[in-house]
């Protein structure tokens, strides 16, 4: 086992110590599936894959996910959004390279160097601060310059790129280790020409960097959608994968593209803690937002907007009970949600209700769940709050107390 085995073991009993029978509500994270997803992605690219674990690993749990991927899947890189996320990984025993794709704010450069984080540079003015911090520790900080080829968020414009390369030429403690860009519309077949133009602009930026005397080791363009739809043109020699890693393809891919064989790792469940039958004409929930039209069997489960189940689902969403879809009725409260289980007479107190996942042949995918809210699946999973216990499934052979 690698050194991460002990890092993962230190996170126990999180991954294995919470018996489902003792939980009223939980998200189940199948780390075995996550490992299979990563391995498939690694084979498809034939190059290093940066596992994006920002935003609490897209709701799946930053530390358990990263520790398991490092140990069990031999993950190449991890991608985070902030220095704080990177520091948390290092403190948990993660030793693989980490890239802070959101860069840092002035004052955070010391943490970037202290925790050996590679970073992007949102502006040429950040070079001097990073050089000073690295020099103070006798270290060399690695940067991956993000080129704005058309997304318009972070990333250097042509003028900023010129100024940044010039500033880096004078540095002894900052190394240009990578060049990257981010696709804006790789999931949209009707904008394929725009993505191809981004690839061309990236090639021009690489030529500019090389002309200035730099030879970045890592070139990465493709996100999940770019990997699936624009290889080999967008291959570079590393890919950054978020959605597909977690088996969430609907956000990254248009229906025009065939689905990849990665599968979801997360499901969301709660137990029925209240069960009653009310007559027709009974108002339910805050604001009396739902009134029964028939004698109705109402199941109450302990998941609400305080857990990340958005109020937009009120009177619109569904969950699975007894292997069938049951509508959400009334307004979702902070702590509970009501379901109409009249058509599922066999359900009883303590039975499991599934908001994301499967029961028998019935399925509510993260994409289905998000569609009710007119949003994307990754927003739905990242919205799950810390109050939702994450229960982890893993292969015992992949874990060692080391």
C-alpha positions in Angstrom: 0.0 0.0 0.0 1.1 3.5 -0.7 1.6 6.2 2.0 -2.0 7.3 1.4 -3.3 4.0 2.8 -2.6 5.4 6.3 -4.1 8.8 5.3 -7.3 7.1 4.2 -7.3 4.9 7.4 -7.0 8.1 9.5 -10.3 9.2 8.1 -12.1 6.2 9.4 -14.7 5.7 10.8 -16.1 8.1 8.2 -15.8 5.6 5.3 -17.0 2.5 7.0 -18.1 3.1 10.6 -21.6 4.5 10.0 -24.0 1.7 9.9 -26.9 2.6 7.5 -29.4 1.2 10.0 -28.5 3.9 12.4 -28.9 6.7 9.9 -32.1 8.7 9.2 -30.7 10.4 6.1 -27.4 10.0 4.2 -25.6 10.2 0.9 -24.0 6.9 -0.1 -20.7 7.3 -2.0 -19.5 4.2 -3.8 -15.7 4.7 -3.9 -15.4 1.4 -5.7 -17.3 2.9 -8.6 -15.3 6.1 -8.4 -12.1 4.0 -8.7 -13.5 2.2 -11.8 -14.5 5.6 -13.3 -11.0 7.0 -12.8 -9.3 3.9 -14.2 -11.5 4.1 -17.3 -10.7 7.7 -17.8 -7.0 7.1 -17.4 -7.1 4.3 -20.0 -9.1 6.5 -22.4 -6.6 9.4 -22.2 -3.5 7.4 -22.0 -2.1 10.3 -20.0 -2.2 11.7 -16.5 -5.7 12.6 -15.2 -6.2 15.4 -12.8 -9.1 14.4 -10.5 -11.1 17.5 -9.7 -12.0 17.4 -6.0 -13.0 21.1 -5.5 -16.2 22.0 -3.8 -16.0 19.0 -1.4 -15.3 16.7 -4.3 -18.5 17.9 -6.0 -20.4 17.0 -2.8 -18.9 13.5 -2.5 -16.5 14.4 0.3 -13.1 16.0 -0.3 -10.9 14.1 2.1 -12.2 10.5 1.7 -12.5 10.8 -2.0 -9.0 12.2 -2.5 -7.4 9.8 -0.1 -9.1 6.8 -1.7 -8.3 7.8 -5.2 -4.6 8.4 -4.3 -4.3 5.0 -2.7 -6.7 2.7 -4.6 -6.6 4.3 -8.1 -3.1 5.8 -8.0 -4.5 9.2 -9.0 -2.0 11.4 -10.8 -3.1 14.9 -9.8 -5.8 16.6 -7.8 -7.5 19.9 -8.8 -8.9 22.3 -6.3 -10.3 25.8 -6.5 -8.7 27.5 -3.5 -5.5 27.3 -1.5 -7.6 26.3 1.6 -8.8 23.2 -0.2 -5.3 22.3 -1.2 -4.0 22.9 2.4 -6.8 20.6 3.7 -5.6 17.8 1.4 -2.0 18.2 2.5 -3.0 18.2 6.1 -4.9 14.9 5.5 -1.8 13.2 4.1 -2.3 13.7 0.3 1.1 13.7 -1.4 0.2 13.8 -5.0 0.6 17.1 -7.0 -2.3 19.5 -6.4 -3.2 22.4 -8.7 -5.2 25.4 -7.4 -7.0 26.3 -10.6 -8.6 29.4 -9.1 -5.3 30.8 -8.2 -4.7 32.8 -5.0 -5.5 36.2 -3.5 -2.6 38.4 -2.4 -1.7 37.2 1.1 -2.3 33.5 0.3 0.9 33.0 -1.6 2.7 31.8 1.6 0.2 29.0 2.0 0.6 28.1 -1.7 4.4 27.7 -1.1 4.1 26.1 2.4 1.8 23.3 1.2 3.6 22.8 -2.1 0.6 23.7 -4.3 0.9 24.4 -8.0 -1.2 27.5 -8.9 -2.6 29.5 -11.7 -1.9 33.3 -11.9 -5.1 35.4 -12.3 -3.0 38.5 -13.2 0.7 39.3 -13.9 0.9 41.2 -10.7 0.8 37.9 -8.7 4.2 36.8 -10.0 6.2 39.1 -7.7 4.2 38.0 -4.6 4.7 34.3 -5.3 8.4 34.9 -6.1 8.9 36.6 -2.7 7.1 33.9 -0.8 9.0 31.1 -2.5 12.3 32.8 -2.0 11.6 33.3 1.7 11.3 29.5 2.1 14.1 28.6 -0.2 11.6 26.8 -2.5 10.5 26.9 -6.1 6.8 27.4 -6.7 5.2 25.8 -9.8 2.7 27.7 -11.8 0.3 26.6 -14.6 -0.6 29.6 -16.7 -4.3 29.6 -17.7 -4.8 31.2 -21.1 -8.2 32.8 -21.7 -9.0 31.3 -25.1 -12.7 32.3 -25.0 -14.4 31.6 -21.7 -13.7 35.1 -20.3 -13.4 34.2 -16.6 -10.0 33.8 -15.1 -7.2 33.2 -17.5 -4.7 35.5 -19.1 -5.4 37.6 -22.2 -2.8 38.0 -24.9 -1.4 41.2 -23.3 -1.4 39.6 -19.8 0.3 36.5 -21.2 3.1 38.7 -22.6 3.5 40.6 -19.3 3.4 37.4 -17.2 6.0 35.6 -19.3 8.3 38.6 -19.0 7.9 38.7 -15.3 8.6 34.9 -15.0 11.8 35.3 -17.0 13.2 37.3 -14.0 12.2 34.7 -11.4 14.5 32.2 -9.7 11.8 30.8 -7.4 8.8 30.4 -9.7 8.7 27.8 -12.4 6.4 27.7 -15.4 5.4 24.1 -15.1 2.1 24.0 -17.1 -0.1 25.7 -19.6 -3.9 25.3 -19.6 -7.1 26.6 -20.8 -10.8 25.9 -20.2 -13.4 25.1 -22.8 -16.6 27.2 -22.8 -18.9 25.0 -24.9 -17.3 21.6 -25.5 -20.7 20.1 -24.6 -22.5 21.8 -27.4 -22.1 20.3 -30.9 -23.5 23.4 -32.5 -20.5 25.3 -31.1 -17.8 22.9 -32.1 -16.2 25.5 -34.3 -15.8 27.7 -31.2 -14.1 24.9 -29.3 -11.8 24.3 -32.3 -10.9 28.0 -32.3 -10.0 27.7 -28.6 -7.7 24.9 -29.4 -6.0 27.0 -32.0 -5.6 29.9 -29.6 -4.1 27.6 -27.0 -1.6 26.4 -29.6 -0.6 30.0 -30.3 -0.2 30.7 -26.6 2.1 27.6 -26.3 4.2 28.8 -29.2 4.4 32.2 -27.4 5.6 30.6 -24.2 8.2 28.5 -26.0 9.4 31.5 -27.9 10.0 33.2 -24.6 12.2 30.3 -23.5 9.8 28.2 -21.5 9.0 24.5 -21.9 6.0 23.7 -19.7 5.8 20.1 -18.8 2.0 19.9 -18.6 -0.4 21.0 -21.2 -4.1 20.5 -20.4 -7.1 21.7 -22.2 -9.8 19.1 -21.9 -12.5 19.0 -19.2 -15.0 16.2 -19.1 -16.8 17.4 -22.2 -13.6 18.1 -24.1 -12.2 14.6 -23.2 -15.3 12.9 -24.6 -15.9 15.0 -27.7 -12.6 16.6 -28.8 -9.9 14.0 -28.5 -7.2 13.8 -29.9 -7.2 17.5 -30.8 -7.7 18.6 -27.2 -5.6 15.9 -25.6 -2.5 17.9 -24.4 -0.7 15.6 -22.1 -3.1 15.8 -19.1 -6.8 16.1 -18.7 -8.9 17.7 -15.9 -11.9 15.6 -15.1 -14.8 16.4 -12.8 -18.3 15.4 -13.9 -17.3 12.2 -15.7 -15.2 11.1 -12.7 -18.3 11.2 -10.5 -20.4 9.5 -13.2 -22.3 12.6 -13.9 -22.3 13.0 -17.7 -25.5 15.0 -18.3 -23.8 18.3 -17.4 -20.8 17.7 -19.5 -22.1 16.1 -22.6 -24.8 16.9 -25.1 -27.2 14.1 -25.9 -25.6 14.2 -29.4 -22.5 12.5 -27.9 -22.7 8.8 -26.9 -22.7 8.3 -23.1 -19.4 7.2 -21.6 -19.3 4.0 -19.5 -18.6 5.9 -16.2 -21.4 5.4 -13.6 -22.7 7.6 -10.7 -21.0 7.2 -7.4 -23.5 9.1 -5.3 -27.0 8.3 -4.1 -29.2 10.2 -1.6 -31.5 8.5 0.9 -33.6 9.1 3.9 -35.9 7.0 6.1 -39.6 7.5 6.6 -39.9 9.0 10.1 -43.6 9.9 10.0 -46.5 8.3 8.3 -50.2 9.3 8.4 -53.3 9.3 6.3 -55.2 12.6 6.0 -58.6 13.3 4.4 -59.3 15.1 1.2 -59.1 18.9 1.6 -56.2 18.8 4.1 -53.7 21.7 3.7 -50.1 20.6 4.1 -46.9 22.4 5.0 -45.9 26.0 5.3 -48.2 28.4 3.5 -50.7 25.6 3.0 -49.0 25.3 -0.4 -50.6 21.9 -1.1 -54.2 20.7 -0.4 -55.1 17.0 -0.7 -57.7 16.1 -3.3 -58.3 12.7 -1.9 -57.5 10.7 1.2 -53.7 10.8 1.2 -51.0 8.8 2.8 -48.2 11.2 3.8 -44.7 10.1 4.5 -42.3 12.6 6.1 -38.6 12.1 5.7 -35.7 14.1 7.5 -34.2 15.8 4.5 -34.9 19.5 3.7 -33.4 22.6 2.3 -31.0 22.6 5.2 -29.5 19.5 3.7 -29.5 20.8 0.2 -32.9 19.6 -1.1 -33.9 22.8 -2.8 -37.3 24.4 -2.1 -37.8 24.5 -5.8 -38.6 20.8 -5.6 -41.8 21.7 -3.6 -44.9 20.2 -5.3 -42.7 19.4 -8.3 -40.1 16.8 -7.4 -40.2 13.1 -6.7 -38.5 10.5 -4.7 -38.5 6.7 -4.8 -40.5 4.8 -2.2 -41.1 1.0 -2.4 -39.5 1.0 -5.8 -42.0 3.6 -7.3 -41.9 7.3 -7.8 -43.8 9.3 -5.1 -44.4 13.0 -5.6 -43.1 15.6 -3.2 -46.1 17.5 -1.7 -46.2 20.8 0.2 -43.3 23.1 0.7 -39.9 21.6 1.5 -39.0 22.7 5.0 -35.5 23.2 6.4 -35.4 19.8 7.9 -38.2 17.6 6.4 -39.9 16.8 3.2 -43.4 15.2 2.6 -44.2 12.6 0.0 -47.5 11.3 -1.3 -47.2 7.5 -0.8 -50.9 6.7 -1.3 -50.0 4.6 -4.4 -47.4 2.7 -2.4 -49.5 1.2 0.4 -46.8 -1.3 1.5 -44.3 1.3 2.7 -43.8 1.6 6.5 -42.0 3.6 9.1 -38.3 3.2 8.7 -38.4 2.4 5.0 -35.8 4.0 2.8 -36.8 6.8 0.4 -34.3 7.6 -2.4 -34.0 11.1 -3.9 -31.1 10.3 -6.1 -30.3 6.7 -7.1 -32.3 3.5 -7.8 -34.8 1.3 -6.1 -35.2 -1.9 -8.2 -35.9 -0.8 -11.8 -36.9 2.7 -10.8 -34.3 5.4 -11.1 -34.0 9.1 -10.4 -30.6 10.2 -11.7 -28.8 13.3 -10.5 -29.7 14.8 -13.9 -33.4 14.0 -13.3 -33.2 15.4 -9.9 -31.6 18.6 -11.1 -33.9 19.0 -14.1 -36.8 19.7 -11.8 -34.9 22.7 -10.5 -33.9 23.8 -14.0 -30.2 23.4 -13.1 -27.4 20.9 -13.6 -26.6 17.7 -11.7 -23.3 19.1 -10.3 -25.0 22.0 -8.7 -27.4 19.4 -7.1 -24.6 17.3 -5.6 -22.4 20.2 -4.5 -25.4 21.7 -2.7 -25.6 18.8 -0.3 -24.6 20.3 3.1 -22.3 19.0 5.8 -25.4 17.8 7.8 -25.9 15.0 5.3 -23.8 12.1 6.5 -21.7 10.6 3.8 -21.5 6.8 4.0 -18.6 5.3 2.0 -18.4 2.0 0.3 -14.9 0.7 -0.5 -12.9 -2.4 -1.0 -11.2 -3.4 2.3 -8.2 -4.5 0.4 -7.6 -0.9 -0.7 -7.3 0.3 2.8 -4.5 -0.2 5.3 -3.7 1.4 8.6 -0.1 1.4 7.3 
